[in-house]
Every structure is written in structure tokens, then in C-alpha cells.
Amino acid sequence: MKLSSEEQAALEEARAQSHATRRPTVAALEERLFAPIPCLDHGFVRLVDYMGDDGAIVQAARVSYGKGTRTVNKDRGLIRYLMRHRHTTPLEMCELKLHVKLPIFVARQWIRHRTANVNEMSGRYSVLDREFYMPAPEHLARQSTINNQGRGRVLPAEQAHEVLALLKRDAAQTYASYEQMMGDDIGLARELARMNLPVNLYTQWYWKIDLHNLLHFLSLRADSHAQYEIRVYAEAIGDIVKDWVPSVWEAFQDYRVSGAFLSGPELSVVNRALRGELTEREATIIATMRDNQQRPAAERSKIDFSGTGMSAREWRGLLGRFDLSAARD
């Protein structure tokens, strides 16, 4: 990511300003203010403003004056209690406002999180920049054969080169047509000329969200199963949150990221496994699934999951989280 001289000057001017305040501040975030965190090839996440801290959550939970108990350990314990029992209203007292530059196709995923305030750059009023996302070759992969919305094996170098050539050619052509349609000879309105542009074009927006809904965003978009491009932004935002509310971040990692939510049938299987009371069929399913993991796809045994109360995907998810013993007493 490279800033223009005008953008760099505006950034330096913003970071040079200082304001006296009576509200709680977080030193680590004061240092982060306005500085862009590079994402992908031309994108960034930039902290514009924030409200609240760990103490604000405790204060709201206890409906107290000032800093409440003023005891870090007690405050940390309360925050962990709130996270563990999903008492999320106090988290809504903290907010983050970000300036984000991102490809349009990433923005279309992002906007599904509707519990935020968004103001996006308008192609009706502005001529959009000639900046397109071009993936690195190692992020160009075939369609996954087991996940309809994911990637599989990385493309060979020759095919990756071919894909990048096509992307660059089409981006150059569409932007040239965009400029031509708005030129003096045609003079097409900007709101119409933009319809020709592809979704790897970069857009920008201001995005403000409370901490509760931000953690939900991060739990989905920073997950290893999320699309790589949006995961890059989620991980950058996660670094900001870690500095902002460290006690919340610790509890979030323990209870949401590293924790596990089980359905009734899953919990029943886990309990029986712990007691050594798995049924013969459950033990067979677990053993066969483990054996299949070591075999090529063509040599894997078929498994009948009917009547177990769980689908094949649920079984795979369960065994991915727990090392269940298939032994039966």
C-alpha cells in the first residue's frame, strides 16, 4: 500500500493533533489513531476513533460511578463471567470507528454484518480510483471438492500466471471503457459509467460498530474457514481490539475462539466417550473416520450416519474438536 503525498500529509496532520479529555483513553490506541494498517495489495484498515475500554464494560455491568471496583483482577473476572454466560449488553457500551479500503467483493461479504453504521465512497459523485486487487499466486486455488464456498489446491504456477494475466487485462479494459464513457465525447453520468467496473476494484468506507457485534464479526471472519481476503482485514482489526480491551480479548479467545459449542447429540456422544460407553456403531464410525483421514479419497470407506442424530458434517466437526476414544468397555 502506497499513500499519495496528499494522503501522507493529511495523515501526519491528523496524528499531530492532540486534545485534552476527561473520558477514558487507551494509550496503545492513541498511538494507533489514524495510522493505516496495510491489507492486501492496496487496502488498509485505519482507526479513526474509539469509545470506552475494559473499565467501561465493568462500569456498565455494575451500573456504577467511576471505575467501579478499581481492582484489575475483579474486573477481569467479571468480564470473563460476562463472556462465559453470553451477557453481552455491557460490551455494546464500547465502539470502534474504522476507515477501510477494500475490494468491492470483500465489501459485499462484509456488509452482511448489518449491525454497524456504514458510509461508503460513492461512485455517483466521485471518479473511482484505478486500483484493483490482484491476488498473489499462492492465493489462487481451484474450487474445493468438499466445500462449495471454499478453495482447494493451489493452482500450478503456469495457470496462476494465466489467471493473473486475465485479471490484469480485464481490469485495464474495463477501466479504460469507464474513462471513455465519462469523457468529453460521450459524457455519460458517473452513476452509469461505474456499472462496467469489476468487483476487484477498491472501494472505501467508514465503519462504526459496538464491541459485541465486532466480536461476532471477528469470530466469523477471522476464522480459518473464512475467505482469505476478508480474513486479512479481520486479523488486522483483531490486533486493534487486543490493544483496546485486553481483558475482553483474552476472554473472547478462551470462550469463543478456542472454546467449543456443542449440540445436544454431540454432547451426548462426548459424555458417553468419557464414560467408555460408546455404542458399537459410534465406535465404528469414529474408527472408520479416523482411518479415512489417512487414505486417498478413492480408497475411503463409505459410512452410514443415518439414525445417529448427526449428519456427516456434524460428525466431522465433532472429531475435529475432540480426540474421542473409540474403545468400548
N, C-alpha and C positions, 0 to 999 in steps of 0.2 A: 504494500500500500504506500503510495507516494502522495503527499499533500502538495497542493499548489502554493505559491508564495503568499497568495491572499489568505488561503486557509491556514497556513502556518502562522501568519501574522495575527489572525483572529484568535487562534488557539493561545498564542503567547499572551495576547492582551487579556483574554479571559482568565488565564491562570495567574496573571499578575495582580488581579483584583483581590481585595480582602475586605471582609465585612465583620463587624462586631455583632455578636448574637447572644441571646440568653438561652436559646434552645440547645439540647444536647447535640454534640457533634462527635464524629468518629475520626480520629487522626489519620488512620490509614485511608479512609475515603476522601478526606480533604486533599491528600496527596494524589488521589486518582482523578479528582474532578477535572473534566474537560479533556483529559488526555485520551486519545483513541487507542484501543487495543486492536491490532490488525487481525482480520479474519478473512480466510480465503485469499484470493489474489488482489482484489481491490476493495474489499469490505472492511468494516470496523464496527466496534461497539464503543460508545463513549458515554461515561457517566456525566449527566448534566446536573442532577440534583438528587437529594435523598431526604427522608424524614424518619426520625426515630432510630433506635438502637436496641440492643438486648434489654436494657433497662426500661424502655418504653413498653415492651411486651409484658414485663413483670408488673409495671405500674398499672397497665390496663387490666391485667388479670386480677389484681388485688383492688382495683379502683382506689388507688392510694395517691397521696401527695408526694411530690419529690421522687426520690429513688427507692421508696418502699423500704425493704429490709436493709438495703445497703450492704448486704452480705453476698459476695460473689457466688459462694457455694450454694447458698439457699436459692439465689436467683437461678443458677444453673439447674438445680434440682427441680424447680417449678417449671422451667422451660422444657425439661425432659419429660415431666409429667404431662404437660400440655400436648407435646408431640406424641407421646405414647398413647394417650387416650383420645387423640384427634380433636382436642378442644382448640380449634383454630382461630376463633374470633379475635383473640388478642394479637395474633400475627397480622391481622388486617390493619393494625394501627401504624405499621411501618410501610413506607412506599419508596419506590425507586423510579427515577426518570432517566431514560437512556435515549441517546441518539444513535441510530443504527443504519448502516449502509449495507445492503444485502441484495442478492439476485432476486428477481421477481418470483421465481418458482419457490424459493425458500420463504419469501414473504407470504405466499399463498398457503403454505403449511403453517407458518407462524400465526397467521390471523385467525386460525381455528380456535386459538385461545382467546375467547371473546370477553373475558373478564378484565380487560385492560382498556386504557384510553390511548387512542392512536391518531396521529395526524401524519399522513403520508404526502410526500412530494407529488405535486400534480402535473401530469403531462398536458393538461389543458392550458396551463399558464406558463410553464417553463419548457424550454427545449431540453430534452433529456440528454445526459452525457453519453459520450461514445465509450462506454465501458461495459464489457461483457465478461461473465465468469467463464474461465477456461480451466477445466479440471486438470490436475496433474495426472500423468499417465497411470500412476499406481492407483488412482481412484476411478479408473474406467474399467467396469466389470460387466460380465454377462448377467442376464436375468437369472436369479436364483431358481433352482428347480424345486425347492421345498418352501420358499417364502414368496408369495405372489407380489409382495411390495418391497422386495429387497434385492440385494446384489449377490452374485455368486463369485465365480472365479474371475480374477483379473485378466483383462484382455492381453494377448501376446503383443509385444512391442510394435510389430508391424500394423496390427489392427488398431491399436491405440493411436498410432501416428495418423492413420487414415481417418479415424473419428475426429481427432483434433483439427485436421485439415478441413473436414466438412464443417465443423462448428465455426472455425475462423472464416471460411468462405461465406457461409450463410449470414454470419453476423455483419461482415463487411458489406454484403449485398443489401441486406435489409436496412442498414443504417444509411447507406448511400441513397436508397429509394426514399427513406424518411426525409432526408435533407432535400432531395429533388422535389418531393411533393410540397414541401413548405417554401421552396424557392420562389423567386420573383415570377418565373414563367407560369407556375400553377397557382401558388399562393394558398394551398389547402390549409384549412384550420388545423392548429396543433392537436386539437382533441380528436381529429380524424386521422391525421398522419401517423399518430402513435400506434394505431391498431396493427400496423405491419411489423412491429418490433417483436423479437422473440423473448421468451421468459428467462433467458440467462442474462438479460440486461439488468444493470444495477438500479435499484431504487433506494430511497432513504425515507426514514420516518422517525418521529419522536414517539416513544412508547413508555407509558407510565402504568405501573401495576403495584398492587399491595403484595406484601411478603407471602401471605398464604397462597395466593394464586400464582405467584412467581415460583414457589417451591413445587407446585403442581406442574408448571411448565418445565422446570428442570428435571423433575422425576421422569418425565416422558421424553424430553428432547436431549437430555444429556445421557440417556440410557444407551448402552452399546448397540441396541437394536434400532435406534433412530437413524435416519438418513445422515450420512457423514456431514453434509454441508450445513444442516441446521445444528448438528451436534457441536460443530466448531464454535458457533455463536453461544450455545448453551454453556459450554465449558468456560468460555470467556466470562460470561455473566456469573457463573458459579464462583469463579475466583473473586469477583467483586463481593458477592454475598458472603463468602468466607471471611473477608476482611471486615465487612459491615456488621454482621451479627454472629460472632464466632460460636456462642453457646447454641444458637439456633442451628447453625451449620453442623455442629457436632451431633446434635440430636437428630437432625434430618438424615445424616449419613448413617447413624446407628439404627433408626427406626424405619426409615423409608427406603433408603438406597441399599443398605446391607441387610435389612430385615426381610421377612417373607410373610405374605398374606396367603392364608390357606382357605380353600373352600371346605365345606363340611365333609365331603367324601375324601378329600386329600388328607385332612386332619385325622380322619378315621384310619386311613392306611398307615400314616406315620405312627399313631398310637399303637396299632397292632404290631408294627415292626419293632417298636421299642419293647413291647412285651414278649416278642418272639412268637406272636400268634397270627402271622400272615397265613392266609389260606393258600392251599396248594396252587390254585390258579394265579393268585397275586405273586407268589414266589416265582412261578414260571414266567410270568410276564416280565418281572424285573430282571431275571437272569437272561431272558432272551433279548431284551432291550440292551442290556449291557454287552452281550455277545455281538449284537448287530453293530454296535458302535465301532467294533474292531474289524468289521468286514466291509468289502466294497459293496456299493448299492445293489449290484446284480446278485450278490450272494446272501443278502439278508433274508432272514426268516420272516414270514408273514405272521402277524399277531392279531388275534381276535379280541377286541376290547369290549365287545357287547356285553351288557349285563354287569359291568364293573362300576357303573355310575360315573365314569370319566371317559372322555374322548382320548384319542391317541395323543393329541396336542397337550392335554392336561397331564397325561402320564409322563410325556417327555419333559414338561415343565417341572413336575414334581421331582423326577430323578435328576434333573439339572440342579436342583437346590438342595437335595438331601441324598446322602450316601446310605440308602436303605439296605439293610441286610436281607438277603433272600432266604436265609436259613430259617427253618421251622423247627420248633421244639416238638 
